[in-house]
Amino acid sequence: MKRRVFRRKSLSCQSNKISVLVLLFTGILARYALGQIVIDNPDKPKNKNAGRTVMLEEVMRIKDDGEKIIFTNPRNLSLSEDGSIFFMDSSYLYKFSKDGQFIFKALKQGQGPRECELTGPYFFMGNRIRVQVWIPPKVMDYDMDGRYIKEIKTRNITGPFWFLRYIDGKIYGIRDEIHFSKDLIHKEGLIESPYRFYEISEDFKKLKKIYDFPVRHYIKRARWYRRDMIAATAYDYFLFIVHTAEYKIVKFDLHRSRIERIFKRKYKRKKIPSEEIEEDVYDPELRGLRPPSAEYYFDIFHIQIFRESLWVITSTSKDNDTKRLVDVFDMEGIYIDSFYLQFPLNNETHWVGNSILSDDGFIFIPEQNQDGFVSIGKYRIKDNF
């Protein structure tokens, strides 16, 4: 791609050009860099009513039965066209109807046929649900009612894919390559390693590398701890991804296999309280690894599509974390709105980073109450978007 060359003209001509740009981008600076559009949004969005509080009204709650179905960490929430909700919990795939009725619990523990021990994500492909399994390496296919169809062994494609999606007739996946990088895992310190973006053949026999998104890990004695946020969602033939600790979103063009634009906004980072830093450093799940403490939370916790806009759930909260700041961008990366999402004052922990939006104005949020019971709340978003 040829670079644009701007030749110096008169001062008045330059001023006119600057004025046109200001009007065109409404105060937002956009620039071309190596074929990518970079948009630096201001700290305030366009909407004059930005910063308002948006209430949530509970309309339904999905609960376990305490015996055969027990929720611990509902994640990877998805909605089908009929409004049914799918999600993973432990190593099981669940489906509930749009009215919250249990439909099925799929996947069986073990290493034999129709069994799995450690699963990756799942995705919809036509009228099939495909589950990628790390141990043993295979892909298991189910119909939309949870009936087993078949499985494909994938000896050449191992490891957990963090992201899998069927888009525009192709399967795309993102995998953390640190699992397969012997040179990296024997280093020490803060190391940058790729989350690699692939196109995957339908039979899961071939991988085609598309792009590497660099992510930092703290590594010591062949153990590691991720130091950057990873979040992604897809819209049309674009992938939106966050792969840094700071406020930056990448829009990736799947047709051209390149970054189409990067957009940011001025953002005041949120410091981690000292008591939380201690909990983080001595987290038993780190198995003795003691990474240096981080000073700030990740700026972005979650991204998802709502109708034709991108919602960014940020680290900013207020009123004892009962309100969470959500930024809204259009599909071109322009900062158009923001609001505080008001959670119900029911003393529950709201895992908004695992939430999902429906285009008819509802949000599904996994939650845990004071007694440790986990459920999924369905809420109406009371605002005129």
C-alpha positions as CSV (number, residue, x, y, z in Angstrom):
1,M,0.0,0.0,0.0
2,K,1.4,3.4,-1.0
3,R,1.9,6.0,1.7
4,R,0.0,9.2,1.4
5,V,2.4,12.2,1.1
6,F,1.1,15.5,2.4
7,R,3.1,18.4,1.0
8,R,3.4,21.7,3.0
9,K,1.2,24.5,1.7
10,S,0.1,27.8,3.2
11,L,-0.8,28.1,6.8
12,S,-4.4,29.0,6.0
13,C,-4.8,26.0,3.8
14,Q,-3.5,23.8,6.5
15,S,-5.9,25.3,9.0
16,N,-8.8,24.6,6.6
17,K,-7.8,21.0,6.3
18,I,-7.5,20.6,10.0
19,S,-11.0,22.1,10.5
20,V,-12.4,19.6,7.9
21,L,-10.8,16.7,9.8
22,V,-12.2,17.9,13.1
23,L,-15.7,18.1,11.7
24,L,-15.3,14.7,9.9
25,F,-14.2,12.8,13.0
26,T,-16.1,15.0,15.6
27,G,-13.0,15.7,17.6
28,I,-11.5,12.2,17.1
29,L,-8.1,11.9,15.6
30,A,-7.8,9.2,13.0
31,R,-4.5,8.4,11.3
32,Y,-3.2,5.8,8.9
33,A,-0.2,3.7,10.1
34,L,1.1,0.9,8.0
35,G,-2.3,0.5,6.3
36,Q,-4.2,0.5,9.6
37,I,-6.6,3.2,10.8
38,V,-5.8,4.2,14.3
39,I,-8.5,6.1,16.2
40,D,-7.7,7.9,19.4
41,N,-11.1,8.7,21.0
42,P,-11.4,11.4,23.7
43,D,-12.4,10.5,27.2
44,K,-16.0,11.7,26.6
45,P,-18.4,10.0,24.1
46,K,-20.8,11.8,21.7
47,N,-24.0,11.1,23.6
48,K,-24.9,14.1,25.8
49,N,-26.6,11.7,28.3
50,A,-23.4,9.7,28.7
51,G,-22.5,8.7,32.3
52,R,-26.1,7.9,33.2
53,T,-27.1,4.9,35.3
54,V,-29.0,2.1,33.5
55,M,-31.0,-0.2,35.7
56,L,-31.4,-3.9,35.3
57,E,-34.8,-5.6,35.9
58,E,-34.6,-9.4,36.7
59,V,-37.0,-11.4,34.6
60,M,-35.7,-14.9,35.0
61,R,-33.1,-17.0,36.8
62,I,-31.5,-20.2,35.7
63,K,-30.6,-22.5,38.6
64,D,-29.1,-25.9,39.2
65,D,-31.0,-28.7,41.0
66,G,-28.3,-29.2,43.6
67,E,-27.9,-32.9,42.6
68,K,-27.3,-33.9,39.0
69,I,-26.8,-30.3,37.9
70,I,-24.5,-28.1,40.0
71,F,-23.2,-24.8,38.7
72,T,-19.7,-23.7,39.7
73,N,-18.5,-21.3,36.9
74,P,-20.9,-20.8,34.0
75,R,-18.8,-19.5,31.0
76,N,-18.8,-19.3,27.2
77,L,-22.4,-18.3,27.2
78,S,-24.1,-18.4,23.7
79,L,-27.7,-17.8,22.5
80,S,-29.3,-19.7,19.6
81,E,-31.7,-18.1,17.2
82,D,-34.7,-19.4,19.2
83,G,-33.4,-17.7,22.4
84,S,-32.1,-20.9,24.0
85,I,-29.0,-20.4,26.2
86,F,-25.9,-22.6,26.0
87,F,-22.9,-22.5,28.3
88,M,-20.0,-24.6,29.7
89,D,-19.6,-25.3,33.4
90,S,-16.8,-27.6,34.6
91,S,-16.5,-30.0,31.7
92,Y,-20.1,-30.1,30.7
93,L,-22.1,-28.3,28.0
94,Y,-25.6,-27.2,29.1
95,K,-28.7,-26.0,27.2
96,F,-31.7,-24.2,28.8
97,S,-34.7,-22.9,26.9
98,K,-35.5,-19.2,26.6
99,D,-37.8,-19.7,29.5
100,G,-35.1,-21.1,31.7
101,Q,-36.1,-24.8,31.4
102,F,-33.4,-27.4,31.4
103,I,-32.9,-29.1,28.0
104,F,-29.7,-31.1,28.2
105,K,-26.4,-31.7,29.8
106,A,-23.8,-33.0,27.3
107,L,-20.3,-34.5,27.5
108,K,-19.3,-37.5,29.6
109,Q,-16.1,-37.8,31.7
110,G,-13.4,-40.3,30.5
111,Q,-11.0,-41.0,27.7
112,G,-13.0,-43.5,25.7
113,P,-15.4,-43.0,22.8
114,R,-18.0,-40.3,23.5
115,E,-15.9,-39.2,26.5
116,C,-13.6,-36.3,27.4
117,E,-11.5,-35.2,30.3
118,L,-10.5,-31.6,29.4
119,T,-12.5,-29.6,27.0
120,G,-11.8,-26.4,25.0
121,P,-14.6,-24.2,23.7
122,Y,-17.6,-25.1,21.6
123,F,-19.2,-23.4,18.6
124,F,-22.3,-23.7,16.4
125,M,-21.8,-24.9,12.8
126,G,-25.1,-25.0,11.0
127,N,-27.3,-27.4,12.9
128,R,-24.4,-28.9,14.8
129,I,-22.6,-28.0,18.1
130,R,-18.9,-28.8,17.9
131,V,-16.9,-29.2,21.0
132,Q,-13.1,-29.1,20.9
133,V,-11.5,-31.4,23.4
134,W,-7.9,-31.1,24.6
135,I,-7.7,-34.5,26.4
136,P,-8.0,-36.7,24.6
137,P,-7.5,-34.6,21.4
138,K,-10.6,-34.7,19.3
139,V,-13.7,-32.8,18.2
140,M,-17.2,-34.0,19.3
141,D,-20.3,-33.2,17.3
142,Y,-23.8,-33.0,18.8
143,D,-27.1,-31.9,17.3
144,M,-29.0,-28.9,18.8
145,D,-30.9,-31.2,21.2
146,G,-27.7,-32.6,22.7
147,R,-27.7,-35.9,20.8
148,Y,-24.2,-37.3,20.0
149,I,-23.4,-37.4,16.3
150,K,-19.7,-38.3,15.9
151,E,-16.2,-37.4,16.9
152,I,-13.0,-36.7,15.0
153,K,-9.6,-37.5,16.5
154,T,-7.2,-34.6,16.1
155,R,-3.8,-35.8,16.8
156,N,-2.1,-33.1,14.8
157,I,-4.2,-30.3,16.4
158,T,-3.8,-30.4,20.2
159,G,-4.0,-27.9,23.0
160,P,-6.9,-25.7,24.1
161,F,-8.2,-23.2,21.7
162,W,-9.2,-20.1,23.7
163,F,-11.6,-19.0,20.9
164,L,-13.5,-20.9,18.2
165,R,-16.1,-19.6,15.8
166,Y,-17.7,-20.5,12.5
167,I,-17.8,-17.4,10.4
168,D,-18.7,-16.9,6.8
169,G,-18.2,-20.6,6.0
170,K,-14.9,-21.0,7.7
171,I,-13.7,-22.2,11.2
172,Y,-11.5,-19.7,13.0
173,G,-9.6,-20.3,16.3
174,I,-7.2,-18.6,18.6
175,R,-4.7,-20.7,20.6
176,D,-2.2,-19.7,23.3
177,E,1.1,-20.8,21.7
178,I,3.0,-20.7,25.0
179,H,1.9,-24.3,25.6
180,F,3.9,-25.3,22.5
181,S,6.9,-23.0,22.8
182,K,9.6,-24.8,24.6
183,D,12.0,-21.9,24.1
184,L,9.6,-19.5,25.8
185,I,8.6,-21.6,28.8
186,H,12.2,-22.1,29.9
187,K,12.8,-18.3,30.0
188,E,12.2,-16.2,33.1
189,G,10.6,-12.8,33.5
190,L,7.9,-10.8,31.6
191,I,7.9,-12.5,28.2
192,E,5.8,-11.6,25.1
193,S,4.3,-14.7,23.4
194,P,1.7,-15.1,20.7
195,Y,-2.0,-15.9,20.9
196,R,-2.1,-17.3,17.3
197,F,-5.1,-16.8,15.1
198,Y,-5.8,-19.8,12.8
199,E,-8.1,-20.9,10.0
200,I,-9.0,-24.5,10.7
201,S,-10.2,-27.1,8.2
202,E,-13.6,-28.6,8.8
203,D,-12.1,-32.0,9.7
204,F,-9.7,-30.3,12.1
205,K,-6.7,-31.8,10.3
206,K,-5.1,-28.6,9.0
207,L,-4.2,-25.3,10.6
208,K,-3.5,-22.2,8.6
209,K,-1.8,-19.4,10.5
210,I,-3.4,-16.0,9.9
211,Y,-2.0,-13.7,12.6
212,D,-0.1,-13.5,15.9
213,F,-1.5,-11.3,18.7
214,P,1.3,-10.7,21.2
215,V,0.4,-11.3,24.9
216,R,2.7,-10.9,27.9
217,H,3.2,-13.7,30.4
218,Y,5.3,-13.8,33.5
219,I,7.3,-17.0,33.3
220,K,9.5,-18.8,35.8
221,R,10.5,-22.4,36.1
222,A,8.3,-23.5,33.2
223,R,5.2,-22.0,34.8
224,W,3.5,-18.9,33.6
225,Y,0.9,-16.3,34.5
226,R,-0.8,-14.1,31.9
227,R,-0.3,-10.4,32.3
228,D,-2.6,-9.1,29.6
229,M,-6.3,-9.3,29.0
230,I,-7.7,-11.6,26.3
231,A,-11.2,-11.0,25.0
232,A,-12.7,-11.4,21.5
233,T,-16.0,-11.3,19.7
234,A,-17.1,-11.4,16.0
235,Y,-19.4,-9.4,13.9
236,D,-20.0,-10.0,10.2
237,Y,-16.6,-10.9,8.8
238,F,-14.7,-8.9,11.4
239,L,-13.0,-10.0,14.7
240,F,-12.7,-7.6,17.6
241,I,-10.0,-8.5,20.0
242,V,-8.4,-7.1,23.2
243,H,-4.9,-8.5,23.9
244,T,-3.3,-5.9,26.1
245,A,-3.8,-4.7,29.7
246,E,-4.5,-1.2,28.6
247,Y,-7.4,0.2,26.7
248,K,-7.0,-0.9,23.1
249,I,-9.3,-2.8,20.7
250,V,-8.2,-4.3,17.4
251,K,-10.6,-4.8,14.5
252,F,-9.4,-7.6,12.3
253,D,-10.6,-8.1,8.7
254,L,-11.1,-11.8,8.1
255,H,-11.5,-11.4,4.3
256,R,-8.1,-9.6,4.0
257,S,-6.4,-11.3,6.9
258,R,-5.1,-8.1,8.4
259,I,-5.8,-5.5,11.1
260,E,-8.3,-3.1,9.7
261,R,-8.2,-0.6,12.5
262,I,-7.2,0.0,16.1
263,F,-9.3,2.1,18.4
264,K,-8.6,3.5,21.9
265,R,-9.9,6.2,24.2
266,K,-8.4,8.3,27.0
267,Y,-8.9,6.2,30.1
268,K,-8.1,6.7,33.7
269,R,-6.7,3.3,34.9
270,K,-8.0,1.7,38.1
271,K,-5.4,0.8,40.7
272,I,-5.6,-2.5,42.5
273,P,-6.0,-2.2,46.3
274,S,-3.1,-3.5,48.3
275,E,-5.2,-6.2,49.9
276,E,-6.1,-7.6,46.5
277,I,-2.5,-7.5,45.4
278,E,-1.6,-9.8,48.3
279,E,-4.4,-12.2,47.4
280,D,-3.3,-12.2,43.8
281,V,0.4,-12.9,44.6
282,Y,-0.5,-15.8,47.0
283,D,-3.2,-17.3,44.9
284,P,-3.0,-21.1,45.5
285,E,-3.9,-21.8,41.9
286,L,-0.5,-20.4,40.9
287,R,1.1,-23.5,42.4
288,G,3.9,-21.6,44.1
289,L,4.6,-19.1,41.3
290,R,5.1,-15.6,42.7
291,P,4.7,-13.1,39.9
292,P,5.4,-9.4,40.6
293,S,2.2,-7.7,41.6
294,A,0.3,-5.7,39.1
295,E,-0.5,-2.0,39.9
296,Y,-3.6,-1.7,37.8
297,Y,-6.6,-3.8,36.8
298,F,-7.0,-4.7,33.2
299,D,-8.7,-1.6,31.6
300,I,-11.2,-3.8,29.7
301,F,-12.9,-6.8,31.3
302,H,-15.2,-8.0,28.4
303,I,-16.4,-7.0,24.9
304,Q,-19.5,-8.1,23.1
305,I,-21.8,-7.1,20.3
306,F,-25.2,-5.5,21.0
307,R,-27.1,-5.0,17.8
308,E,-24.7,-3.0,15.6
309,S,-22.5,-1.6,18.4
310,L,-19.6,-2.9,20.5
311,W,-20.1,-2.8,24.3
312,V,-16.9,-2.6,26.3
313,I,-17.2,-3.5,30.0
314,T,-14.4,-1.6,31.7
315,S,-12.6,-1.8,35.1
316,T,-14.3,1.4,36.3
317,S,-16.9,0.9,38.9
318,K,-18.5,2.9,41.7
319,D,-20.9,2.6,44.7
320,N,-19.1,-0.5,46.2
321,D,-18.9,-2.1,42.8
322,T,-22.6,-2.2,42.3
323,K,-22.3,-0.1,39.2
324,R,-20.0,-0.9,36.3
325,L,-19.0,1.5,33.5
326,V,-19.8,0.3,30.0
327,D,-18.5,2.1,26.9
328,V,-20.2,1.9,23.5
329,F,-18.5,2.1,20.2
330,D,-19.9,2.0,16.7
331,M,-18.5,-0.6,14.2
332,E,-15.9,1.9,13.0
333,G,-14.5,2.5,16.4
334,I,-16.1,5.8,17.3
335,Y,-16.8,6.3,21.0
336,I,-20.6,7.1,21.0
337,D,-21.9,6.4,24.5
338,S,-21.2,5.3,28.0
339,F,-23.3,4.4,31.1
340,Y,-23.1,2.7,34.5
341,L,-24.8,-0.6,34.5
342,Q,-26.6,-0.9,37.9
343,F,-26.6,-4.4,39.3
344,P,-29.4,-5.4,41.7
345,L,-28.6,-4.7,45.3
346,N,-28.9,-8.4,46.4
347,N,-25.4,-8.9,47.7
348,E,-24.5,-11.2,44.9
349,T,-21.2,-11.3,43.0
350,H,-21.9,-10.5,39.4
351,W,-19.5,-12.2,36.9
352,V,-20.2,-9.6,34.2
353,G,-17.0,-10.7,32.3
354,N,-18.9,-13.9,31.5
355,S,-22.1,-12.2,30.5
356,I,-23.9,-12.2,27.1
357,L,-26.3,-9.8,25.5
358,S,-29.3,-10.5,23.4
359,D,-30.4,-8.1,20.6
360,D,-33.9,-7.8,22.2
361,G,-32.4,-5.9,25.1
362,F,-31.6,-8.5,27.8
363,I,-28.3,-9.5,29.5
364,F,-27.5,-12.9,31.0
365,I,-25.1,-12.7,34.0
366,P,-23.6,-15.6,36.0
367,E,-23.8,-14.8,39.7
368,Q,-22.9,-16.2,43.1
369,N,-24.7,-15.4,46.3
370,Q,-23.3,-15.1,49.8
371,D,-24.0,-18.8,50.4
372,G,-21.9,-19.8,47.5
373,F,-24.8,-20.8,45.2
374,V,-24.3,-20.0,41.5
375,S,-27.0,-19.2,39.0
376,I,-27.5,-17.2,35.9
377,G,-29.7,-14.1,36.0
378,K,-31.6,-12.8,33.0
379,Y,-32.2,-9.0,33.2
380,R,-34.0,-6.5,31.0
381,I,-31.8,-3.5,30.3
382,K,-34.0,-0.5,31.0
383,D,-32.8,2.1,28.6
384,N,-33.6,3.3,25.1
385,F,-30.6,2.2,23.0
